């Protein structure tokens, strides 16, 4: 019974990959895209850390309007549980959902 307490009610990563198998903005910021980590600075600029790197060496800039639109559409297709999980992951990474096109 103890293991059931810690088991998540949903799996946002699997749901995202099932809906959109191609790597895009949401995949990257959640850490299962091209980068091990994404950092957003106070100006809303994104930097990426590739797997094996020790720093955020990839300048990504701000997401394009097209990327934000795709992210919004993908987020809206997720179950409520997965949406909550995504929001929790974004908060843990100090990424503002509005900068990705997610307003909730």
C-alpha positions in Angstrom: 0.0 0.0 0.0 2.9 2.4 0.7 4.1 2.2 -2.9 0.6 3.2 -4.1 0.8 6.5 -2.2 3.9 7.6 -4.2 2.7 6.4 -7.6 1.6 9.3 -9.7 -2.0 9.2 -10.9 -0.9 9.9 -14.5 2.2 10.0 -16.6 2.4 13.4 -18.4 5.6 12.4 -20.3 4.0 9.3 -21.8 0.8 11.3 -22.7 2.8 14.1 -24.3 4.9 11.6 -26.3 1.8 9.8 -27.4 0.1 13.0 -28.6 3.3 14.5 -30.1 6.2 12.2 -30.7 8.3 14.9 -32.4 10.5 16.9 -30.0 9.2 20.4 -29.5 9.2 23.2 -27.0 7.3 21.4 -24.2 9.4 18.3 -24.5 12.6 20.4 -24.2 11.5 22.5 -21.2 10.4 19.4 -19.3 13.7 17.7 -19.8 12.9 14.9 -22.2 13.7 16.6 -25.5 17.1 17.7 -26.9 18.3 19.1 -23.6 18.9 17.7 -20.1 17.7 21.0 -18.6 16.3 24.3 -19.7 16.8 27.5 -17.7 14.7 30.7 -18.1 16.3 33.9 -16.9 14.4 36.9 -15.5 14.0 38.4 -19.0 12.3 35.3 -20.3 15.4 34.1 -22.3 15.9 30.3 -22.4 19.2 28.6 -22.1 19.8 24.9 -22.6 22.1 22.3 -21.1 22.9 19.3 -23.3 23.3 15.9 -21.7 26.9 15.6 -20.4 27.5 19.4 -20.4 28.2 21.1 -17.1 26.6 24.5 -18.0 23.8 26.1 -19.9 25.8 26.6 -23.1 23.0 26.7 -25.6 21.3 30.0 -26.2 17.7 29.4 -27.2 16.2 32.8 -26.9 12.5 33.4 -26.5 10.0 30.9 -28.0 8.5 31.9 -31.3 4.7 32.6 -31.5 4.4 29.4 -33.6 6.2 27.3 -30.9 4.0 28.8 -28.2 0.9 28.0 -30.3 1.9 24.4 -30.7 2.7 24.2 -27.0 -0.8 25.6 -26.1 -2.5 23.1 -28.4 -0.5 20.2 -27.0 -1.1 21.3 -23.4 -4.9 21.6 -24.0 -5.0 18.0 -25.3 -3.6 16.6 -22.1 -5.8 15.2 -19.4 -6.4 17.4 -16.4 -4.1 15.2 -14.3 -1.2 15.5 -16.8 -1.8 19.3 -17.1 -1.4 19.5 -13.3 1.8 17.4 -13.5 3.2 19.7 -16.3 2.4 22.8 -14.2 4.2 21.3 -11.2 7.2 20.4 -13.3 7.4 23.9 -14.8 7.1 25.5 -11.3 9.9 23.2 -10.1 12.1 24.4 -12.9 11.1 28.1 -12.3 9.7 28.3 -15.9 6.8 30.7 -16.4 4.0 28.8 -18.2 2.8 32.0 -19.8 6.2 32.3 -21.6 5.4 29.0 -23.3 1.9 30.0 -24.3 0.2 28.2 -21.4 -2.3 30.3 -19.4 -4.1 28.6 -16.6 
